[in-house]
Amino acid sequence: MAGPAVSTNAFDPSERLAASARRIDAAELASRLPDIVIRAREVAATVVHGAHGRRRAGMGENFWQFRPFGAGEAAHRIDWRRSARDDRLFVREREWEAAHSYFLWMDCSPSMAFVSSLALEPKLDRALTLGLALADVLMRGGERVGLLGLAHPMSTRDIIERLAQALLAAGAAASGELPEAVALPGGAKALLVSDFLCDPQALAQRLGTLAANGASGALMMIADPVEETFPFEGETVFLDTDSHAQLRAGRAQAWRDAYVERLAQHRDEIAEAAAGVGFSFQIHRTDRPAAEAALSLSFALAGRSERG
């Protein structure tokens, strides 16, 4: 994993944190996916109710909503029947019917296996839950959803199961810490879910490739609460997930201020990489409900401001 200064994959014997920072093989992932699929469906149902669907105005035939007539608009857009019932003029808007293509990437690299006793689940499980849940939400909204580099966009009621199977079939091909370097079609959207403990410059270049044709998207950084609070005291051994390297700290608490400062700097660099191509950037901790992040992502992907 790049960026050792921000690596928090550690075990603290003084606080006996139940932490794991090891690789998850295909067999183990296969055994965990059924539970992840169930959680994804539950989260998707919550988001659909919370967001009241993803319909938006456009060049369709189905009625969406009435809204007040704005100054400078063409008079032929006024719905006179609705306006007659009020002292204001109203415009009838129709629902957008052109499906978009969404490309998901959920980081399955070794650092995502980390989990502390302060978290509800490993970062990998949360990333997969969020990605699969958003796929279901987007499909219900009439969109096509695929996995970046692994599965072409599709619209099917069993989208969660189809994408989960594609992840299993990909094996090691899905374990990179950066999304695949492919230029997405213009108008497509990408959803990238990761801890983004990677080289910000390498990520910026990869995002530039994804957005080269005008694609937009969102980044969701997944963080274990330990990675933000750095609660270590006394002698602590820090482990690198991608190698056998170890770092022993005699007084871990003495590193806290420097670590927090370095983490903030790293996140600023990731946010700048996202902003550089017009992608949104959010942070989600694994001690918070998954539905909270999924709802926020649904608004970001729809281009709407967050509420609540």
C-alpha positions, -999 to +999 in steps of 0.1 A: +000+000+000+014+034-010+017+062+015+031+045+046+029+077+066-009+074+066-010+036+071-030+028+102-031-010+098-019-017+133-026-038+164-023-022+198-017-048+226-023-022+253-059-017+243-065-052+229-082-039+197-096-067+176-079-056+144-073-076+112-052-064+083-047-095+061-056-106+026-090-120+020-089-149-005-116-157-030-130-185-009-134-163+022-150-135+001-174-160-014-185-171+021-190-135+032-208-122+001-243-137+009-244-116+041-231-086+022-258-090-004-285-091+022-272-059+039-269-042+005-306-050-002-316-036+032-295-004+026-310+000-009-345-002+004-337+025+030-322+048+004-351+044-020-375+055+007-352+083+020-345+097-014-381+093-027-367+078-059-343+094-084-367+109-109-357+142-124-369+166-151-361+159-187-373+151-222-397+123-212-434+117-215-442+108-178-454+136-155-429+144-127-440+175-109-454+211-111-431+239-102-435+277-102-430+295-135-398+315-136-391+349-150-377+347-186-392+313-194-412+307-225-449+312-220-458+280-238-444+260-209-471+273-185-497+247-175-528+268-175-551+242-159-529+239-128-522+277-127-560+284-127-562+267-092-538+291-077-526+328-078-493+318-094-482+303-127-469+267-128-449+247-153-454+209-158-422+190-158-417+156-173-395+128-160-361+122-176-362+089-195-327+085-210-308+059-190-272+067-180-244+043-175-228+040-141-195+023-134-187+011-099-153+003-084-150-011-049-114-013-036-106-050-027-069-044-019-053-057+013-057-025+033-095-028+030-095-059+052-087-038+082-112-037+111-109-025+146-131-032+176-146+003+172-160-005+137-192-022+128-176-042+100-144-043+079-138-015+054-141-041+025-175-052+037-187-017+040-174-008+005-191-037-011-223-031+007-224+005-004-215-002-040-240-030-044-267-011-026-262+019-049-263-004-079-298-015-069-310+021-062-297+032-096-313+002-114-346+011-098-342+046-111-339+032-147-301+034-149-276+009-162-249-002-137-216-021-143-183-028-126-154-008-139-133-032-160-152-063-149-189-061-160-206-040-187-235-017-175-268-036-172-303-030-159-317-061-142-337-068-111-309-091-098-282-065-103-268-071-068-263-108-074-250-103-109-223-078-098-214-099-067-208-129-090-187-107-114-165-097-084-160-133-074-151-143-110-126-115-113-104-129-084-071-111-082-081-087-110-103-069-085-076-065-058-058-034-071-056-003-050-064+020-080-093+017-105-086+005-139-072+031-163-100+033-189-116+064-205-153+062-197-179+072-223-190+108-222-220+113-199-212+082-179-207+084-141-183+066-119-186+056-082-153+048-065-154+034-030-120+029-012-099+039+018-078+058-008-046+050+012-027+054-021-005+078-039-026+109-045-007+118-077-012+083-091-049+085-082-051+120-099-037+105-131-061+076-130-091+099-124-079+120-153-081+090-176-116+080-164-129+115-170-111+122-203-143+120-223-164+140-199-175+114-174-183+126-139-185+108-106-180+105-069-154+092-045-163+078-011-134+073+013-140+045+038-123+050+072-121+028+103-126+050+134-091+040+146-076+055+115-090+089+126-087+088+164-053+070+166-061+057+202-028+039+206-008+042+239+025+028+249+044+002+229+026-005+196+036-025+165+023-012+132+020-036+103+021-030+066-007-049+048+013-053+015+045-066+030+061-081+062+073-047+073+068-037+109+073-004+128+076-005+166+067+026+185+078+028+222+053+056+230+027+056+203+008+085+218+038+108+210+031+102+173-006+112+175-004+149+165+020+143+136-002+114+124-034+135+125-017+163+106-004+139+080-038+122+076-055+156+070-029+165+044-034+132+026-071+136+026-068+172+012-046+158-016-072+131-024-100+157-024-080+179-048-075+149-071-113+144-072-120+181-076-095+183-105-118+162-127-151+174-112-157+144-090-173+148-056-155+136-025-170+123+008-157+105+039-175+077+057-165+059+089-173+023+095-188+031+129-216+049+112-247+033+095-241+022+059-275+037+048-262+071+059-234+070+033-255+054+006-281+081+008-254+108+006-239+091-024-272+089-041-277+126-039-241+132-051-245+110-081-278+126-089-262+161-088-284+171-059-274+188-027-274+167+005-302+170+029-305+160+065 
